[in-house]
Every structure is written in C-alpha cells, then in structure tokens.
C-alpha cells in the first residue's frame, strides 16, 4: 500500500531543503510538483529563502554586443576563517530574452524571485531564473529616445508593477493588457550624460516603494498610491563625491557615496540620514562598486569589480577587510536576489506568451 505524507508535513520538509534539492523534488511526481508550485507553498518559501546574487556578465566595452549571461550565485561563509565563498547555481543565456536584438539588457530590479530587465530596443522582460521562464511586456505607448528612470516592485496589495519615468510617468501592472499613463511628472529630473547606456540600475525596492537615484536627487514612487515624490538627500553628502549608489541595509534605505580617495555610507533612520561609515581608500582607482549589501552576520559589505584584474572583490566595511572572491569575468551589474517559485503564467493573458530561457554550461 502506497503511503503518502500529508501536504503540511511534506511542505515543512521541502522548506528545509536547499533550493537545488527542491527543484529536483519538483520533478519526482505530479503530487510533489503541484505542492511545490501551490501558491501557499510559494508564499512560505519566499519568507524563508535566503538571499543570493545575480551577476550579469557581458562585454561592457561594446554596448551593441552580445547580451551576455546571468550567473546565479549563492553566498557561503565558512568557519572558522569567516571567508566568503560563492557557490555557483546556474548560468542563464540572455540571447532568447533579446530576440536576437544586438545589445545587452540592463537589470532594472528584483523582487520575490522575479527580475525585470530593460532591453536596448525599449522592451522590458520579466524573468524567473528558478523556473527558467520569462515574459516580454507590451511596449510603452509613449516613445522617448532616452528614458530616464525605471523601477520594479510589488505593492502592499500584492500587485507587481514596473514604472517608467520619461517626460511623463507610466506604470505597467503584471497581468494587465497595457501600460497606464499617469501624466506629466511633477518634479524635474536630472538626467546624467550617457544615462541611457549606464550599466547599473539606480533604483531599489523597499516596503512598497521604489527609490530611484538620478544625478544627486532621490525619487520615491509609492506603488500603492502611484505617486512620485522627491526624497531628500542628506545635505552633508560631500558635493565632491563623483558618484552615488542606493542600497538596502538591515531593512533601511542606504546611500553609498565615494570619490577616488574617500567612501561614505549613509543609512535612513527615523526620516534622517545618519552616516554609518566614513573611510579613506587609496590606490583603488581600478575598483568599481557594484552593490552595497548586508553581510551574513549583520555586517555592511560592498561588492566591487577590479576592472584591471576582472575579478570580484568583497569589502567588509565594518571591519575594513577585503577578500578577493574566486570569480573572474566582465561583470557589469550585480543585484541581490531572493529565489522563488512564482509562476509567470499567473500574469500571462492573450496575446502575451510565456517563454523559456535556457541554462548554459558553467564556465566559472
């Protein structure tokens, strides 16, 4: 007689497994597959899955070149030396996502296992690396040569939305047939030279809001009220710093500012910017910051790319220790990624099509 464990016991077992093991379990039988893809289990898994990294590898010297690959990497901290190691999960080829259109897509943002990326031809793709599937959103109705800001997040009501700010503000809600025009923007937005082809996303998602950085201004888009507000930046941020980057540290909006010789980290606490870290950095002219992120033990880490050696570097800003990560390549973008089993066909209706993106051989 066949013994079938109750669904709640199986769910509890699956939640304790590594992601790769869950993916294998999904292929065992129809009962397990349906359980793992059930919305209740998907929600539980999102709340328990830990953060990993998505690296976009491409030739950033050729903006019209091949789209490159997405490398999905897990972060592991080994004891007793406390060194970080990157564990490869899979590579995804982006050729299909671009429909053979020359040029590399720009990562817009990630939330609950879904990644939004902007293609050079103006289209936007939503990708789930776990299920290796993607959809292409309808084209925006308003055409501008140089869009200024993009963002991706989920409202408190559970609606996944992509925002596009040009001369006007547009919103696309996943599962709907078309973009919506919210009218002309209220605030003038500073457009930086060459912003169309910069290789780092300037927006972060936090608590139902998308915060976007352009020039020395931060813009706050509320995904529930669909309103755009100017978010104050600390007047104490040194005007001489050549670049800024938004991040999320310990659930708070954060700001990295740096020059060739100095670095600062600011964190928003009770509606005020507080300087957490201020340090000098000499001889690091070839280092390019990629992402400000939480460490595994509550530390503040900065991921960088050594452009000269084409190597990833992890810098713990709390302890001022630097570790070269055993990974080389032409990395242009990095984002924090929390995997999920959200199925994109939940948002697909005619005439849109669910498509597959395929894993490539690991070359690491």
C-alpha positions as CSV (number, residue, x, y, z in Angstrom):
1,X,0.0,0.0,0.0
2,X,1.4,3.4,-1.0
3,X,2.0,5.8,1.9
4,X,1.5,9.5,1.1
5,X,2.7,12.0,3.6
6,X,0.2,14.8,4.4
7,X,0.9,18.0,2.5
8,X,1.7,20.1,5.5
9,X,4.5,17.6,6.6
10,X,5.9,17.5,3.0
11,X,5.9,21.3,2.8
12,X,7.8,21.6,6.0
13,X,10.4,19.1,4.7
14,X,10.7,20.9,1.4
15,X,11.2,24.3,3.1
16,X,14.3,22.9,5.0
17,X,16.0,21.7,1.8
18,X,18.4,23.6,-0.4
19,X,16.9,25.2,-3.4
20,X,18.5,22.8,-5.9
21,X,17.0,19.8,-3.9
22,X,13.6,21.4,-4.0
23,X,13.9,21.8,-7.8
24,X,14.8,18.1,-8.1
25,X,11.8,17.1,-5.9
26,X,9.5,19.0,-8.2
27,X,10.4,16.5,-10.9
28,X,9.7,13.4,-8.8
29,X,5.9,13.2,-9.3
30,X,2.9,15.2,-10.1
31,X,1.8,15.4,-6.4
32,X,5.1,16.9,-5.4
33,X,5.2,19.3,-8.3
34,X,1.7,20.6,-7.6
35,X,2.6,21.0,-3.9
36,X,5.8,23.0,-4.6
37,X,4.0,25.2,-7.2
38,X,1.0,25.8,-5.0
39,X,0.6,29.5,-4.0
40,X,0.6,28.6,-0.3
41,X,4.0,26.9,-0.5
42,X,5.3,29.6,-2.9
43,X,4.5,32.2,-0.2
44,X,6.1,30.2,2.6
45,X,9.2,29.6,0.5
46,X,9.7,33.3,-0.2
47,X,9.5,34.1,3.5
48,X,12.2,31.5,4.3
49,X,14.6,31.6,1.3
50,X,17.9,33.4,1.9
51,X,19.4,36.0,-0.4
52,X,21.8,35.1,-3.2
53,X,23.4,37.1,-6.0
54,X,22.7,37.7,-9.7
55,X,25.7,38.7,-11.8
56,X,25.3,40.0,-15.3
57,X,28.4,39.1,-17.3
58,X,28.9,40.8,-20.7
59,X,31.4,42.9,-22.6
60,X,30.7,46.3,-21.3
61,X,33.1,47.9,-23.8
62,X,30.6,47.0,-26.6
63,X,27.1,48.2,-25.8
64,X,25.8,46.8,-29.1
65,X,27.4,43.4,-28.5
66,X,26.0,40.1,-27.2
67,X,23.5,40.2,-24.3
68,X,25.7,38.1,-22.1
69,X,24.6,35.7,-19.3
70,X,23.1,35.9,-15.8
71,X,25.1,34.0,-13.2
72,X,23.1,32.9,-10.2
73,X,25.4,32.6,-7.2
74,X,24.9,31.6,-3.6
75,X,27.0,33.2,-0.8
76,X,28.5,30.9,1.7
77,X,30.6,31.9,4.8
78,X,32.9,29.2,6.0
79,X,34.1,28.8,9.6
80,X,36.4,29.4,11.4
81,X,38.2,31.8,8.9
82,X,34.9,33.7,8.2
83,X,35.8,33.8,4.5
84,X,33.1,34.2,1.9
85,X,32.8,31.7,-1.0
86,X,30.5,32.0,-4.0
87,X,28.7,28.7,-4.9
88,X,27.5,28.5,-8.5
89,X,23.9,27.6,-9.0
90,X,23.3,28.2,-12.7
91,X,24.0,30.4,-15.8
92,X,21.2,31.7,-17.9
93,X,21.8,32.7,-21.5
94,X,20.0,36.0,-22.4
95,X,20.0,35.6,-26.1
96,X,16.4,34.4,-26.2
97,X,15.3,37.3,-23.9
98,X,16.6,39.8,-26.5
99,X,15.0,38.1,-29.6
100,X,18.5,38.3,-31.3
101,X,18.4,42.1,-30.9
102,X,22.0,43.3,-30.6
103,X,22.9,44.9,-27.3
104,X,22.9,43.9,-23.6
105,X,19.9,44.4,-21.4
106,X,20.0,46.5,-18.2
107,X,18.9,44.9,-14.9
108,X,16.1,47.1,-13.5
109,X,15.3,45.4,-10.2
110,X,14.4,42.2,-8.5
111,X,11.6,41.3,-6.0
112,X,10.3,37.9,-4.8
113,X,12.4,35.9,-7.3
114,X,11.3,37.9,-10.3
115,X,13.8,40.1,-12.3
116,X,12.9,43.0,-14.6
117,X,15.4,43.9,-17.3
118,X,15.3,46.7,-19.9
119,X,16.3,45.7,-23.5
120,X,18.1,48.1,-25.9
121,X,15.1,48.1,-28.2
122,X,12.8,49.5,-25.5
123,X,11.1,46.3,-24.4
124,X,11.1,45.1,-20.8
125,X,11.4,41.4,-19.8
126,X,10.3,39.8,-16.5
127,X,12.4,36.7,-15.7
128,X,12.2,33.9,-13.1
129,X,15.7,32.2,-13.0
130,X,14.4,29.3,-10.8
131,X,11.8,28.2,-13.4
132,X,13.9,29.4,-16.4
133,X,11.0,31.3,-17.9
134,X,10.3,34.9,-18.9
135,X,7.7,37.2,-20.5
136,X,8.0,40.3,-22.6
137,X,5.8,43.1,-21.6
138,X,3.9,45.2,-24.1
139,X,5.7,48.2,-25.5
140,X,5.0,51.5,-23.7
141,X,2.7,53.8,-25.7
142,X,4.8,56.9,-25.1
143,X,8.0,56.9,-27.1
144,X,11.1,58.7,-25.9
145,X,14.6,58.3,-27.2
146,X,16.1,58.3,-23.8
147,X,14.0,57.0,-20.8
148,X,15.3,58.4,-17.6
149,X,14.2,56.1,-14.8
150,X,12.9,52.5,-14.5
151,X,11.8,50.6,-11.4
152,X,10.3,47.3,-10.4
153,X,8.5,46.3,-7.2
154,X,5.3,44.9,-5.6
155,X,2.7,47.0,-3.8
156,X,1.4,46.2,-0.4
157,X,-1.8,45.0,-2.2
158,X,0.4,42.3,-3.9
159,X,0.4,43.9,-7.4
160,X,3.8,43.6,-9.3
161,X,4.5,46.9,-11.1
162,X,7.1,48.3,-13.5
163,X,7.5,52.1,-13.6
164,X,8.9,54.1,-16.4
165,X,9.6,57.8,-16.0
166,X,10.4,59.9,-19.0
167,X,8.7,63.2,-19.7
168,X,5.7,61.5,-18.1
169,X,5.2,58.7,-15.6
170,X,4.0,55.3,-16.8
171,X,3.1,52.2,-14.9
172,X,2.6,48.6,-16.0
173,X,0.9,46.1,-13.7
174,X,1.8,42.5,-14.4
175,X,-1.3,40.6,-15.7
176,X,-2.9,43.7,-17.4
177,X,-3.0,44.4,-21.1
178,X,-1.2,47.7,-21.4
179,X,0.8,50.5,-19.7
180,X,-1.1,53.3,-17.9
181,X,-0.1,57.0,-18.3
182,X,-0.1,58.8,-15.0
183,X,0.5,62.2,-16.6
184,X,3.4,64.6,-16.6
185,X,5.9,64.2,-13.8
186,X,5.7,66.8,-11.0
187,X,9.4,67.1,-10.3
188,X,12.2,67.9,-12.8
189,X,14.6,65.0,-13.1
190,X,18.3,65.5,-13.6
191,X,19.5,63.4,-16.5
192,X,23.1,62.4,-16.4
193,X,25.1,62.3,-19.6
194,X,25.0,58.8,-21.1
195,X,22.4,57.7,-18.7
196,X,20.7,55.6,-21.4
197,X,23.6,53.2,-21.5
198,X,24.9,53.2,-18.0
199,X,25.4,49.7,-16.7
200,X,24.0,49.9,-13.2
201,X,20.4,50.2,-12.1
202,X,19.7,53.2,-10.0
203,X,16.5,52.0,-8.3
204,X,15.9,49.9,-5.2
205,X,12.6,48.4,-3.8
206,X,11.7,48.7,-0.2
207,X,8.4,48.3,1.6
208,X,6.1,49.1,-1.3
209,X,8.2,52.0,-2.6
210,X,10.7,52.2,-5.5
211,X,13.5,54.7,-4.7
212,X,15.4,55.9,-7.8
213,X,18.6,57.9,-8.0
214,X,19.3,60.3,-10.8
215,X,22.1,62.9,-10.5
216,X,22.1,64.0,-6.9
217,X,18.3,63.5,-6.4
218,X,16.3,60.6,-5.0
219,X,12.8,60.0,-6.2
220,X,10.2,57.9,-4.3
221,X,7.5,56.2,-6.2
222,X,4.7,54.7,-4.0
223,X,3.4,51.6,-5.7
224,X,0.1,51.7,-3.9
225,X,-0.9,55.4,-4.4
226,X,1.1,55.6,-7.7
227,X,2.5,59.0,-6.7
228,X,6.1,60.3,-7.3
229,X,7.7,62.4,-4.6
230,X,11.1,64.0,-4.2
231,X,13.0,62.2,-1.4
232,X,15.5,64.4,0.5
233,X,19.2,63.5,0.3
234,X,21.5,64.5,3.2
235,X,23.0,68.0,2.7
236,X,26.1,66.6,4.4
237,X,26.9,64.2,1.5
238,X,30.1,65.7,0.1
239,X,29.5,67.5,-3.2
240,X,32.9,66.4,-4.4
241,X,32.0,62.7,-4.5
242,X,31.8,61.6,-8.1
243,X,29.1,59.0,-7.7
244,X,26.3,57.8,-5.6
245,X,24.6,54.4,-5.2
246,X,21.4,53.4,-3.4
247,X,21.1,50.2,-1.4
248,X,19.2,48.5,1.4
249,X,21.0,47.6,4.7
250,X,19.2,45.9,7.5
251,X,15.8,46.8,6.0
252,X,16.7,50.5,5.7
253,X,17.3,52.7,2.7
254,X,21.0,53.4,2.4
255,X,23.3,55.5,0.2
256,X,26.9,54.9,-0.8
257,X,28.9,58.0,-1.9
258,X,32.5,57.8,-3.0
259,X,35.4,59.5,-4.7
260,X,38.8,58.3,-5.7
261,X,40.0,58.7,-2.2
262,X,37.1,58.5,0.2
263,X,33.9,56.5,0.9
264,X,30.8,57.1,3.0
265,X,27.8,55.0,3.8
266,X,24.6,56.8,4.9
267,X,21.5,55.0,6.4
268,X,18.0,56.4,6.7
269,X,16.9,56.2,10.4
270,X,13.6,57.8,11.5
271,X,13.4,60.1,8.5
272,X,17.0,61.3,8.9
273,X,20.2,60.3,7.1
274,X,22.9,59.0,9.5
275,X,26.5,58.5,8.5
276,X,27.4,54.9,9.4
277,X,30.8,54.6,7.7
278,X,33.5,57.1,6.6
279,X,36.8,55.8,5.4
280,X,39.7,56.7,3.2
281,X,40.5,54.5,0.2
282,X,43.8,55.0,-1.7
283,X,45.2,53.1,-4.7
284,X,41.8,51.7,-5.7
285,X,41.3,53.6,-8.9
286,X,40.5,50.4,-10.9
287,X,37.8,49.3,-8.5
288,X,34.2,49.8,-9.5
289,X,31.5,49.5,-6.8
290,X,28.7,47.1,-7.9
291,X,26.4,46.7,-4.9
292,X,26.0,47.7,-1.3
293,X,24.5,44.8,0.7
294,X,24.1,43.1,4.1
295,X,26.7,40.6,5.2
296,X,25.7,37.2,6.6
297,X,26.4,38.3,10.2
298,X,24.8,41.8,10.2
299,X,27.8,43.5,8.6
300,X,27.9,46.0,5.7
301,X,29.5,44.6,2.6
302,X,30.4,46.3,-0.6
303,X,30.8,44.2,-3.8
304,X,33.3,45.6,-6.2
305,X,34.8,44.7,-9.6
306,X,38.5,45.1,-10.1
307,X,38.4,46.3,-13.7
308,X,42.1,45.7,-14.2
309,X,42.1,42.1,-13.0
310,X,38.4,41.4,-13.9
311,X,37.9,39.9,-10.5
312,X,35.1,40.3,-7.9
313,X,36.0,41.7,-4.5
314,X,34.1,41.7,-1.3
315,X,34.9,44.5,1.1
316,X,33.5,44.3,4.7
317,X,33.2,48.0,5.5
318,X,32.6,47.4,9.3
319,X,35.9,45.5,9.8
320,X,37.8,47.1,6.8
321,X,38.8,43.7,5.5
322,X,39.0,42.9,1.8
323,X,38.6,39.5,0.2
324,X,39.1,38.6,-3.4
325,X,36.4,36.2,-4.5
326,X,37.3,33.3,-6.7
327,X,35.4,34.5,-9.7
328,X,36.6,36.3,-12.8
329,X,34.8,37.8,-15.8
330,X,33.5,41.0,-17.4
331,X,30.9,41.9,-14.8
332,X,28.7,44.9,-15.4
333,X,25.9,44.5,-12.9
334,X,25.2,42.8,-9.7
335,X,21.9,42.5,-7.7
336,X,20.7,40.8,-4.6
337,X,18.3,38.0,-5.4
338,X,15.8,36.1,-3.3
339,X,14.7,33.0,-5.3
340,X,11.1,31.9,-5.5
341,X,8.7,29.6,-7.4
342,X,6.3,32.3,-8.6
343,X,5.0,31.2,-12.0
344,X,4.9,33.9,-14.6
345,X,1.8,32.3,-16.3
346,X,-0.1,33.8,-13.4
347,X,0.4,37.1,-15.2
348,X,0.1,36.0,-18.8
349,X,-3.0,36.5,-20.9
350,X,-3.6,36.6,-24.6
351,X,-1.8,37.9,-26.7
352,X,1.3,37.6,-24.4
353,X,3.4,34.5,-24.4
354,X,5.3,32.6,-21.7
355,X,8.8,31.8,-23.0
356,X,11.7,29.7,-21.8
357,X,15.3,30.8,-21.2
358,X,17.9,28.1,-21.0
359,X,20.8,27.3,-18.8
360,X,24.3,27.4,-20.3
361,X,27.4,25.4,-19.4
362,X,29.2,26.7,-16.3
363,X,32.5,28.3,-17.3
364,X,33.5,29.5,-13.9
